[in-house]
Amino acid sequence: MITEGRYTGGKKKYGYDIDENGFYIPCEKEQQNIRHMQFLRKQGNSYQYIAEFMTRTTRKKFPVSWVHKIIQREGTEWKKVA
């Protein structure tokens, strides 16, 4: 079941590996990248800037929509209050 944190097929979530029982477990290398994205967002950087920065530093393509989805999924998005 998805609610139990199990892998149900398709692409795995970025930041996680799958154990022998089919459960997601954190991948430390990818979790470090996620924490970096969260830090950049908390500093007020745009998703576009974060995507470009991560693509440059990791040599892996990070589309803007993917960065947005990861940050939203990890639940640390800060809303700007004007």
C-alpha positions in Angstrom: 0.0 0.0 0.0 1.1 3.5 -0.8 0.1 4.8 2.7 2.5 2.3 4.3 5.4 3.7 2.4 5.7 0.9 -0.1 6.9 1.1 -3.7 4.0 0.2 -6.0 5.7 0.3 -9.3 6.8 2.9 -11.8 9.6 5.4 -11.1 10.8 5.5 -7.5 10.7 8.7 -5.6 13.8 10.9 -5.8 15.6 10.7 -2.4 14.7 7.1 -1.7 15.8 3.6 -2.4 13.7 0.5 -2.2 14.6 -2.3 0.3 14.2 -6.0 -0.3 10.6 -5.9 1.1 9.5 -3.1 -1.2 9.6 -0.2 1.3 11.1 3.2 0.6 14.2 3.9 2.6 16.1 7.3 2.5 19.1 7.5 0.1 21.6 9.7 1.9 23.2 11.2 -1.2 19.9 12.2 -2.7 18.5 13.4 0.7 21.5 15.7 0.9 20.5 17.2 -2.5 16.9 17.6 -1.2 18.1 19.4 1.9 20.2 21.7 -0.3 17.1 22.5 -2.4 15.1 23.2 0.7 17.8 25.5 2.1 18.0 27.5 -1.2 14.2 27.8 -1.2 14.1 29.0 2.4 16.6 31.7 1.3 14.0 33.0 -1.1 15.4 31.6 -4.4 13.1 30.8 -7.2 12.4 27.2 -8.4 14.0 28.2 -11.7 17.2 29.2 -9.9 17.3 26.1 -7.8 16.7 23.9 -10.8 19.6 25.5 -12.7 21.9 25.4 -9.7 21.2 21.8 -9.0 21.7 20.9 -12.7 25.1 22.6 -12.7 26.3 21.2 -9.4 25.2 17.6 -9.8 25.5 17.1 -13.5 22.0 15.7 -13.5 19.0 17.4 -15.2 16.6 18.9 -12.6 13.5 20.3 -14.4 11.8 23.2 -12.5 8.6 21.1 -12.1 10.6 18.3 -10.6 12.3 20.7 -8.1 8.8 22.1 -7.2 7.3 18.6 -6.7 10.2 17.4 -4.5 10.1 20.5 -2.3 6.4 20.3 -1.9 6.5 16.5 -1.2 9.1 16.9 1.5 6.8 19.4 3.2 9.2 22.2 4.0 7.9 24.9 1.7 7.7 28.2 3.4 5.0 30.6 2.1 6.1 34.2 1.7 4.0 36.6 3.7 3.9 40.1 2.3 
